């Protein structure tokens, strides 16, 4: 029998403190009780893409026999209260789950789901452990709002945060300021002007005083930049740190070119070690070959310039099936057909196949590839080499990092407003402030599965600076495909919760996390590593001073002379997880 779908708009659901959140409910008009799926988000329930085109449409969920609850976060759109990012999501998710379980159309079994900013309430809510929550599904979202979302190894994720605010967040905030029409028009004009050229906007100093985000338009911008360290502000909403509170199975998905990848891998490890013992074997992780925007930019098999083919299809066409199979099992008791044995499913690039593993990372052997040169590794035309032979006596390589001429972001794990995924790095590698180390053409394939890291022994004449690293697959035709990248802010090299400045001129050991990867360098390809000090505007520029970069002014900036050492005492190298 076919039933109509009832849609209840703007139901005001009360939270424990009396604040009411605007909620839309989609359910069958059949008089029966159904399991419930809840999605809370900081957007607008009228935002069609966010509500209907990311994972699945609530209409489809209702057709599948679920009651779907879609809720605007407190202080957003039609909801009451004040929006404070990373403050109320967990408690509000708890209250909404328990409210949904008590409704006459609910059978008491509730799941949380969401993608990106529409998904971080999933993990925060799961960590609050509402009694009626049975399972969770999170796609490309934040697990630790500090590292891998707002910052990465101490560097501010500038491109993402800038564009997220002017694209989505600021306009709703402005609507609550009771501005006169002329003032509102001017505020919108400033946002549009800023969005028209992200690279120009990103150059504004100091970042914290970025003009379009002042006067109440984006108070969270100043808050994020005022907390560069991993402090109590971030700790309170860290799902990885609170994994021991999670008592339900979690399915989470990320991608090799997703800014959220690091957080998902950290969450996976934490869930398997510290979540409730009764569900530790029930969590599932899936990693695809996409960039962050693949699922909504109508290029659902791509990461930048690389199309991985129909077997990698993402978007609602694929994600709805995955989500409903997951929830059918945990909320309805249906036979589990999704990853029945393996706990991790991942796409291995280069070989271009899906693989499965009992844990991440799969078995591998760490192989060190050492830097070599005669002191002229600048650009890909230099003499930099990469081999498994440790260096003996070699001169260091030198370059000058100028904050006013940073290395441009070209593809990679960036988000809204920037180039993403795979792009040719050849032009970047022509710069004199990029050191390039390359292997000879490979006689045999080198397959990597697991964490990639770089150990750099370097000095700077500045008290603070950045070092960046990028792993590249040089193809036989000369295309330089970026595979993984990372950064370390010197002052946070010993921990994200404390600052330790450099002694100018002193050789210091830096660890650069390039995150994880599954990729095969094929025969006749070459493995390449780039070392520099900027990746802009994905990351903010380090001004090479003791001033906090987000607060630094033009007069605080200075050039830095960088030296990278590679000899028997200082064997700089990249560590690759070669598949066993």
N, C-alpha and C positions, 0 to 999 in steps of 0.2 A: 504494500500500500504506500502510495506517495503522500507525503504531508507537506504543507506549507512551512516556511521558515518564519518564525517570529523574530523581529528585530526591535529590541527596546533601546532607545537612545537616551543618553544622558541620565542614566540612573545614578543617583548620588549615594555612593556607598560610604558609610561612616568608618573612620579609622578609630583607633583606641583613644586618641586625644580629641575626638569630636570633629576633626577636619573631614570633609566629604570629598570623595574623588569621583569625577565624571566617568561613567562606565557604560559601554555598549554591550548588549547581550544578544547573541545569535543562538537560537535553539529551535528545534522542531516543534510544531504545533500538534503534538500527539498525546499530550497529557501524561507522558511517561517520565520517569526519572532517568537522567543520563550522566555519564562522567563529564567532568568539566575541564576545559583547558583555559588557563589564565595567561594573558600577556599584558604587562604593565610597561608603559613607555613614556618618554618625555616629549613626544610629538603631539599631534592633533589627531583625534579619531577620524577626522575628515581627510587626513593625508592618505590618499589612495595607495600610493606606492608602499608606504610604511605599514599600513594595516593589511593590505590585500595582496601585495606582490613580492614579499620577501620570502617567507617560508611557505605559507599557505593562506588562502583567504578564509576568514571566519565563516563565510557562506559554505565553502567546501567542508569545513569542519563540522558545521551543523548538518550538512547532507550525510556526513559519515556517522552521525549519531552522537555527536558531542554537543554540549552547551559550551559556547566559546565566549569568554569574558575578556573584553579589550578595554583597558583602563588608562586614562591620561594621568600622568604623575602629578603629585601635589604641587600646586603652584604653576601648573601648565594648562593651557587651553581652558577647558571648562571646569577644572578642579579648583577647589579652595586651597588656601594655605600659601606658603612661600616655598618656591623651589630652591632647594639647596643640593646641588649635585653631590652624589655619593654620601648622602646623609640619612635619608628616610627609606630608601628603596627596599631594604630587607624587612623592616618592620611593617611597611605598608603591604608588601607581598604576603607576609604572614597573615595579616588581618583580612586581606582579600581572599586568600585561599580558604580561610575558616568561614568567612561570610558565604562564599560560593558553596561550600560543602553543606551549609545549613538551609539552602534555598529549596523550595518545594519541587523544583525541576531537576535537582541534583541527586545523584545516588551516593554522594559522599566521597567519591574518588576524584582527586584533583591532580592535574599536571601543570607545570609551569613551562612556558616556551618563549623564545624570542631570539632575534638576531641583532648584532651590533649594539647600538644604544637601546634597542628594544629587547635586549637580552641580558643586560647586566643585572636587572632585577631578578632574573631567574636564579642566578648563583647566589645573590645576596639573600633571596627568599629561601633557597634551599638551606643555606647556613643558619637560618633562623629556626629551621625544623618544625614547621607547622604540622600538627598531628594528622591532618587529612591529605597532606601532600604525598603522592605515590611515586612520582617520577619527574624528571626535568630534562629539557632539551634546549641547549644553548648553541648558537651558531655565530662564529666569528665575533666574539664579544670580549669585554674586559673581565679579567679575573682578579687582577691586581691593578687598581686604577693608577698607581704610581709608575711602576716599571712595565713597559710594554704597552702603555696607553697614553699617559700624559708625558712621561719621561722614558728614556731608554739609556740605561747605564749612566744616568746623570744628565744627559742632554735632553732638552725640551723638544717634544714632537711638534714642532712649530707649524709645519704645513697642515697637518691634520687639525690641530686645535684652532688655528686661525679660520680655516674654511668651514669647520663644523659649526662654529659660532655664527658666522655671517650667513651660512646657508640655512640653518635650522633654528638655532637656539635663541639668537638675539631678538628676532622679530616678535616672538611671543613675549619675551621679557619687556620689550619696549611698549607693547600694547597695555601693560599694567602700570605704566608710569604716569598716566593721566596727562600726557603731553598735549599742548595745543596743536591743532592741525598743522600749522606751519613748522613747529618744532619736530613733529613726527615725520613730516615730509623730509626735513633736513637730515634727521637721523637715518632714514631709509636711504637717502641719497648717498650719505657717507658709507653705508654698508655696500651699496652697489658699486661705488667707486673703488672701495677696497677690494671687492671680489673681482673686479675687472682685470687686476694684475697682481697675482699672489706674490710673485717674486719682488715686486716693488713694495708691496705692503709689508712683507716679511723683513725688509731692511730697516723699518722704523726703529729708532732707538730713543729712549729705552722701550723695550717691548711692553713693559707693564703699563706704560702711558699711551699705548696705541689709541689714537684719537677716537675712532668709531666705537670703541668699547668703554668709553668713560660715561660719567653722569648717569649711572645706573643701568646702562644698556646691557652690560655683561659683567656684573660684579664677580662672577666666578673666574673670569680671566685673570684678574688681579690676585685672587685667592690661590689659583694654581701656581702662578709665577712666584708667589710669596712663600711657597712650600716646596723648594727644589729637592730637599732631602726627604727620605722616607721616615716621616715622623708620625705622631699620633693622628694627624689629620688624615693620612692615608691608611694607617694601620686599622682603623675602625671598620673600614669597608673593603678589606682584603679577603676575598673568598679563599685564596690559597692558604693564608694563615689560619683561616677558620674551617679548613676542610674536615677537621675532627668533629664538627657539628653536623655534617651532612649525613643524613640517614636514609636517603633514597637513591636509586640508580640514576646516574647522570649520563646522558649521551651528549657529547659536545664535538663540534666540528670546527676545523680551521683550514688554512691553506699555506702552502710554502711561501707565497708572496703576500701573506696577510700580516698587517701590523700586530694583530692579536695573537700570532702564532706562539710567541714565547710564553704568554700567559696561559694558553691552553696546555702547553707541554708541562709547565709547572703545576697546573691544576691536576693533570693526569697523574703525575708523580705523587702529589699530595693525597689525592683520592685513594690511590692504591696502598699508601702507607698509613694514612691517618683517618680516613672516613670510617663510619660505623662498620665494624667487622662483618656485620650481616650482609652488607651490600658491596664490599670491596671487589668482589669478582664479577659484579654486575655492571660496572661502569664501562662505557665504550667511547673510543676516540676515533675520529675519522679525519684524515688530512688529504686534501685534494691539491691539484696543481694550479689553483686559481690565484688571482689577486683579490683584494678585499671587495672591490666593486663588481666582480664578475656576475654576482647573483642579481644585481639590479640594473646593470648598464647594457643589458641585451647582448652581452658577449659571454654567454654562460659556459664556454669551453676554453676561455682564454686567460692568459696572464700577460698583459701588455701586448707585445708583437707576436707572441707565441700561442698558436692554437693547438691544443692537445687532443682535439677530435671528439667525436660523439660519445665515446665511452666515459668522458669526464663531465658530462652535462650537469650543471648545477642550476639553481633557480627553482621556482615553484614546481616546475614539471617533475623534478627529481626529489626535492626536499620534502614536498608534501607526502610522498610515498614513504620516505624514511621516517618522518615524524609520526605518521599515523600507525605504521607498523610498530614503532617503539611504544607509543601510548596504548595501542590495542593490547599489547602484551601486559603492560604494567597496570593499566586501569581497567582492563576488561578480562584479563586472563587468557587472551588468545595465544595460540602457539607462536613461539618466538621464531621468526624467520630472518631477523636482522642480526648479522654477526653472531650466530649461535655458539661458536666456539672461540674465535679469536677476539681479543680485547682491543686490538688496534688494526685499522684498515688504512692503508696509505698508498698514494700514487708515487711510483718510482719514476722520476723524470729521466730522460735519456733512454732508458729501456721502454718507457711509456707503457707501463703495465700497473695494474692494481695488485698490491701484495697485502698479506696479513701477518700479524705477529702476536705473540702472547703478551708482550710488553714492549714499551718503547724506552730506549732504542733497542733494535734487534742486535744480535751478537755482531761484534765488529772488533777490529784491531786498530788501535790508534797509530797512525804513521805520520811522522814529522817530515815536512818538506821545508828545508832551510833556505834562508835568503843568501844570495851571493851577488857580488858585483865588484868592480874595481873603483867604486865610489861614484859611478855615473848612472844610477838606475832611474834617473828622472825621465819620465814618459816611456812609452812603449818603444821608442827609438833608442833608448838607453841600453846599458849592458847588464841589467838586472836578470838574474837567473834563479830558478827554484829547483832544488834537487834533494834527494834523500841523504846526501852526504853532508855531514856536519862541517861547518866552516873552520878554517885554521886562522890564518892571518890575512885579514882583508880590511880596507879602509871603510869608514862609515859613509852612508849616503846622507846628503844634506838637501834641504829645501826650505823655502820661506813661506810660512802661512800668513796670508794677509786677510784679515776679517772683511775687508772691503772688496776682495776679489775671491770669494769662496768657490770651491768646486761645486758645480751645479748638480742637483739631484737629477738622476737619469734612470728612471725605472726603479725597481726594487720594492721594498715593503712599505710603501707609502699609501696614504688614503685619499680622501676627497680633495680635489683641486690640484693634484700633482700627477705627473707621469707615474705609472705603476707597472709592476711585473717585469717582463723581459724586454730590455731595450739594448741596442748596440752601444757598447761603451767606448768605441774606437776614438771618438772625438774627445771624451774626457781624458783618455790616456795619452793625449798629445800635450797635456799641460805639464809644465816643469815642476809644479808643486804636487805631482802625483808620482810616487815611486812605483815602478812596475817590475815584478819578478815573475818569470815564466819558465815552465819546464820545456824541454825538447818535445817534439811530437811523440805521443805515446805509442809504444809498440803494442801494448795490451790495454784493454779497458781498465779503468779504475772506478769502482762503484763505491759510493759512500752512503751510509745510512746512520744518522745520529748527529751528535753535537759537533759543530765546527768552531774552532777557536784559533786565535792568533796570539802568540807571545812575542811582544816587541820590547827590545831593550833600546831605549831612546832617551835623549836629553832635549831640553828646551831652554831657551834663555828667558822664558816667561814663568811667572809663578803658577799659572794655570793655563791649560790648553786642552785641545782634543786630539785624539788619534783615531782615525777611521781605517777600516779594512774592508775590502770587497773581493770575494772569490768569483772568478770569471772562467767560463769555458770558451776557449778560442777555437772556433770551428775551422775546418780546412779552407773554407772560402774567405777567412779573415773576420767573420762576424764574431764579435766579442760579447757573449751572452752572460749577463750578470746572474749569478747563482745564489749568493748569500752575501749579506753585509752586516757590519756592526760598528759601534762607536764606543769610546770610553772617554768620559770627562775626567781629566787628571785629578781634580780635587776629590773625586768620589772613587778613585781607583781601589781603595781598600774597603769600601762599603758604601751603600747608598744612604746610610743614616749618619754619616760623619764626613767632615771635610779635612783634607790633608793636602796642603799646598806643596808645590815642587820647590826644590832648591835649584835655582837656575844653574844650568850647566852640568848638573849631576846626572849620571846615567841611572835610569829608573826602569824597573820591570813593569810592563803594562800587560794586562790580560784583556783582549778584545773578544767578546762573545759574538759570533756571527749567527747564533741560534742553530737550529737543526736543519738537516736537509737529507733528502733521498734523491740522489742523482748519479748518473753514470757518465764519466768522461770517456768517450769512445776512442778506439784506436785512430791515430793520425790527428786527434785533437791535442790541445795543449792546456795545461792547468796554469792559471795566472792568478796572481794576487796583487791588488792595488793597496798602497798605504798612503794616506794623506791626513789632513786635519779638519776637513769639512765635508758636508753633504747637505747642501743648502738649496731650497728651504725646508727639506724634510726636518732637519734639526736646526735649532737656533745656532747662531755663530758664537763661538767662544771668543771673547774679546781679549784673551791673553792677559788678564789682570786679576787681581784679588776680588774685584767687585763681582757680585752675583750676576751672571750673564743677563738674566731677564731684567735686571735693574740698571745695567750698564748704559752709559751715554756715549756719544760719539767720541768725546775726549778721553774716555777710559780705554778705548781700543788702541792696540799696538800690534805691529807685526811680530811674529815669533820665528826665530831661526831654530829649525828642528834637525836633529841628527838621529839617524837610525843605525844601530850597530849590529854587525853580524860577523862575529869572529869566535874563537874558541872560548873566550870568557863570556861573551854575550851572544849566544846562538839564537838569534831571532828566527822564528819558524811559524808555520801554520800546521795545526794538528787536524788531520782528516780521519774520520771514522770509516776505514776501509772495510767493506762488508766481508764477514768471515764465510 
